Amino acid sequence: MSAYKDKTQGTWYVSFRYVDWTGKKTQKLKRGFKTKKEALNYEKEFIRKTAADMKMEMNSFIQIYFE
């Protein structure tokens, strides 16, 4: 897991690499989380969504289904 504290803003951010649906390695950066736990949960759910893993949360599954 890769959550970091932004000392200038006082918030957390995640930076990680993943393999997209075309098989290309891509880097993702998302800032502005209030807690480390929120940042890590975002990273975990994002990776599950892109991997089409059925262990994702129900809300994420419904969003993907309707898209």
Helices and strands as residue ranges (DSSP letters): E 3-6, E 11-19, E 25-33, H 36-51, H 58-66
